[in-house]
Amino acid sequence: MIVAIHQPNHLPYLGFFDKVLKSDIFVIHDDAQFNDSDFQRRNRIRVYKGWKWITVPVERKEIPINKIMIKNDVNIGERSWNRAHFEIIQGWYKNAPYFETYKDDLRKIYESKHDKLANFNIEIIKFLIKAFDLEIKIVFSSDFNLPSKKTERIIDTVRAVGGDTYLSGPAGKDYMDLSLFKDIELQFQNFKHPEYPQCYAGFVPNMSAIDALFNVGKLPMEY
């Protein structure tokens, strides 16, 4: 049984869902340490001249992601940040072929108040998994209360969910202790970003997966 582990990123890119496709159990690492410079509170959407960040206002602290609070008193202009974010997305994607199909479900997520960043991100992840018609068992690392750290924590998590194979991102070669994988098989993700029609001239990769959803209505990868 293949297990993948990933932090609950904001508006994840297609590589995130490539991991979902290739695993039997997907562990959301919600108690990982928050990293302000990573993709946990921000991601990129396609705009006319390239791309732009969509960034959730949060209280920046050195604590686990599932404890990071959203600053819901932040406004963008005269609008609440969440309403403004949806309107920004709508403004750039309103003419995309599948935007009308999915806009109401995404709007509901943005218009619902979320106090914690992880909960907000997970709602978007679940929306995208459903929209892409993926079937996956999702569990949360915080449910296991594992005391181990680093590579040992990864291996213990795979064992805790009954897995025998760990699917790592390619960067895992740089930070994991590969010698510890004895009874757990180790595989590395080999994700090649697909090219698909975007609603603006020229293709820009590594956008949030909503870019593919709104433009082609499905995961633009073949297996």
C-alpha angles and dihedrals in degrees: 000000000000118000126193125189125201138161117249096260123189115257090344123218125243094271088067091058092043085064090050090052094050098047136073095207123028116203116201106212094215096158095056116122113275113249114197093197095052129076097273095105102018146037140167133264129192118259134174095275102034121296144319137207124254105201128185114219108238142164103262111224138145095250136109117293093245090062097050110114124215116234097233093176091070117109131194104213105318095331131087111257093249095050089045092051092054091047090051090052091046092049093056098037104034091106095045112117097245102031093102090052095059107021098095095054091048092045090056091056093050094045093050114088114245119187097189127055095220093054091050093048093047091053090054091046091052090048091054094045089054094043091051089048094237124160115211140143109238123200132170125237091218089067092069101052091210114184096202124101140215115346093359089056091053093050093045090051092052090050092046092060094043097254128149099188131052120207108207131188113249092257089064088085088068101051109023126087097236092190090071093066099094108132093018118074114228123216128176124219114244101195119175112188111238123225118231137162113287125194092247129056117273126026120265115188131209098041122146110287089248085077091064092040094054094042104042104009096229144050103292093215128103124214 
